């Protein structure tokens, strides 16, 4: 028997919205205020989501349980699989000493911590976002930053802040492609619209990143380097998204940004070298300010060997992100498992969709095409090149599983929570609350995208969840559908830094276990502030000349 979602179970949108928000509030409060361990907080959030879904929204308990089960599977693959294997690679490079050589080589480019952040967290992270997405950039950059000596909170929080502007075009444009395919947007038009919103924030985020790390004065000391990094990325992002295509926007922009920054640093260095590895104003962030170690020059052969595992990782991740490669591997092995007792048994209804629509619940075991598998193979190849024996690799892999066991459990529980709220309709209730804001809809519609990513952990999932609603609301209000579809994706990128799975990935990569609440409290302001700025910008595009000239009809 098919169960139809109910979005206003109390017949009062205010009360229904408050009830729909309870699972999210429970989890965030447990993490951010009560300092409860992440896997327990996720479990309590999941329990409250189950109670609200069954006893408030009237969802049959069997459907609710199966929805949580589907989310848990998704937590293991692809998200948990990425985290496990990137930590495995990092362990290998640390154990044989090559990571120390890599650190020294980066210090050879610049010893200034602010410039290292621009290079690693923003530019290098953007490449991994563009090539793979799904937690990979935070896992990689946070692991590198902690190895460079950054404090755990700095490495975690700053990796999350940096991984924002590239997210809309992550995983070779998957969020934008999905938005167009699922909800009937013109792909080029909506991509061009996103490419006229995000470049302003691609320019802003590097400044914001350094300000968050070192303060305004220290930021201004290196403003030329920040400008080169952000402007080169932003300009490339605009050109590629508007005139070339959606798939390689971040990959090309990130490469251009890295080359521009490294080239600029050959002719310019700051007068004062910033030595702190801790966040300015944070004394208890898991680390203390340190002076940089003297630059150690290593033979070129040692430097090449140190970078080889990460170069292999870059190549494998890029190859695994190509649609043709994914299609090939999925053709070999990617069995689909409809979740019995859930598949096509939940029906979305207007105003979320034009006509009632049954929700598919199919889990695809795409182990071969999963990004985490590419990372695992890169780690194995890199490990063999580093002269590890097969037995040593296997032992290290199982040690890594034990190391990240609680993080994997947390990711499973959080994805179960997010999937249950999607199938029960509680997240749609929150979205509808934003949709009923009249002429202020461009601002709050942008925040709807932010909410979607904060809840689901994915710009792609947020576009699937709210993309149709954005289109319907925009047409009713006489706004450009492309404007609001793009706003959903552009606003969503700022929610990436507070979604639970990203925070767990960051804490795991830095091995700052059980401090997810500290990370959440630190990044929350930055997430809300940047999302509001995107909302203001979209509102100006909707109503204020000359910003209205940028709108793609």
Buried (B, 14 or more C-beta within 10 A) or exposed (E): EEBEBBBBBEEEBEEBBBBBBBBBEBBBBBBBEEBBBBBBBBBBBBBBBBEBBBEBBBBBEEBBBBBBBBBBBBBBBBBBBBBBBBBBBBBBBEBBEBBBBBBBBBBEBBBBBBBBBBBBBBBBBBBBBBBBBBBBBBBBBBBBBBBBBBBBBBBBBBBBBBBBBBBBBBBBBBBBBBBBEBBEBBBBBBBBBBBBBBBBBBBBBBBBBBBBBBEEEBBEBBEEBBBBBBBBBBBBBBBBBBEEBBBBBBBBBBBBBBEBBBEBBEEEBBEEBBEBBBBBEBEEBBBEEBEBEEEEEBEEEBBEBBBBBBEBBBBBBBBBBEEEBBEEBBEEEBEEEEBEBBBEBBBBBEBBBEEEBEBEBEBBEBBBBBBBBBBBBBBBBBBEEBEBEEEBBEEBBEEBEEBBEBBBBBBBBBBBBBBBBBBBBBBBBBBBBBBEBEEEBBBBBBBBBBBBBBBBBBBBBBBBBBBBBBBBBBEEBEBBBBBBBBBBBBBBBBBBBBBBBBBBBBBBBBBBBBBBBBBBBBBBEBBBEBBBBBBEBBBBBBEEEEBEEBBBE
